């Protein structure tokens, strides 16, 4: 007896070192995996933040502007709609010429005018329409600078490269430097980025249109897919008879969850656009397509959550006389809700990042107006990122990164909501 | 409670979807070429700002896909304008006609230069069209005039004067209009000019045509780099030995990073593409559905006017500022007159 136990002990002692080592290696590998993924995340974030933070500031040129009421509002009606269409380019150009009186040749003047964004006159017209008392006054106005000026001020264009290799000339740089010295160049927080729609001028391109489009699309998708998915999951888990048909449906749901998203786009094109005649590029159709795409994901998560509710709860409820419906809605569903919500948020987060299915239904488009409803033309955040990333203008690089940050913010907000809701509804037993 | 609200909302949404008939449109819809997209969006934006109407929606679907949508019919669901980086084909016009799209206005708007570019760090390249074909074709004739898989590894294998560097060119994939144009303007003419192919044509015309159909080599000399031109620019920056094929506007915007190779002795500059001296350039078109004017698309005629304004497509217009190559002045005038009069395309 003692012999065998001594032998066992010896055997254990002999392998002990190896077992400890295996343990250490395993832990080390696990830690390395965590560090590696954190490193990848950190690299990504640093890159995006490093490229994108400058988009949150925007360069403006402060000019002394005189608005001539006779030219801008010949009727004298002060009608905002008329004022919006008035020629505000001339006063801006006059102001620039007054700022640099020694610039006289036509070519030089053209170069001088190019310092201002093509959007600047429209911003001034908007300001005049909002406040007609500006007419006839001379005041200091911060005019939006062109994207070339903006990138120069932010240091994305090097002054050292030869003149013919950059889109801003030495003369223009000299004028800018002169204005910087005089303190006429300001870089305030870029509100327009968060309050405007898309634009082909990087300096006035905003993210709001895409953000609203994303919100509308996701709202439609959520409203449709959540109740349907939960109902399907409850039926399959609690009421469906255990036969071949149920099995077939289960297999199909699991397969649907793995179908590439572009297939849903094709389906949307064929069914919603061509058959039902719904409008192209509308968040309504986008939401319908994304709802179809997330439906299986939510069903699977909801079934898992319902399945995880202990049978004792059901039995106890039934034991005190609850009907099957009461068992489900009073006891099982509330307990499963946190799990269902987690699944829903995962599905929605995936839907938020989709572009492929939206390509088919016309949401990959240049849309300036911020959508006001689910049938207005709209685009979504990832599509906006894609479109900006594809633009040739240098100033779109920072905007692409900034839009990515906004998308990440959106995602973070959704996840935070999910965590909050889960905490709120979680029932411990 | 939460659930009841959600279910009620879902029912409402479904009911609303079924009850609302397709709403009448209040804005112009444009589809088509990704090459014309950056210019069309500028025009749309300017139109939206000055006309008092809503800014048109511009989709980048590619020329072929755009024309298919355009020709699908008349009505709210179908686009009003299609941008094309090539002329519409007779077959496409027939499809249009079958679907009731019989009144189409063609506007030739300008040119797009296709450049062969490399990083600023590389030595400037001067190349001819036959040399480009010899570098990039899948099969080229050997010394005996027999077609063999492309044996040229280095640029210097083709001509001693070319750099002693490996052939590596990134360009658009076959789905791209830019690729079609590159094949049409470089690969086919380069091939047809080769003495061995000329000889082959007299012997076996079908074989010669097949050899010149524009099959690119697949051994790494030519790389399909996707539709994203700006990505090619970044890759060139990282690899000074490689070349890239893309539209002139990307060269223009990134002149500090990449340079264009001289093709047949001409550098891709604004003036030389506009005058037609630079050989690799193609016309761009916009097609307008006249039947939609006023009835389905409000202000479609004004949109045509915006396109053909001198401040838009002229030599000093806002499109030229972004790398757009305008038509010669005389052609611009006739094109403007025809477009504004809504002169129709003859449909076979």
Interface residues (C-beta under 8 A of the other chain):
Chain A: X81 X85 X118 X122 X157 X158 X161 X164 X165 X166 X167 X199 X200 X201 X220 X223 X224 X226 X227 X228 X230 X273 X274 X276 X277 X278 X279 X280 X281 X284 X288 X333 X362 X364 X365 X366 X367 X368 X369 X375 X377 X387 X389 X390 X391 X392 X393 X394
Chain B: X3 X6 X7 X9 X10 X13 X14 X17 X20 X22 X23 X25 X27 X29 X31 X37 X38 X40 X41 X42 X44 X45 X48 X49 X50 X52 X54 X55 X57 X58 X59 X60 X76 X77 X120 X227 X228 X229 X230 X249 X250 X252 X253 X254 X255 X256 X318 X322 X323
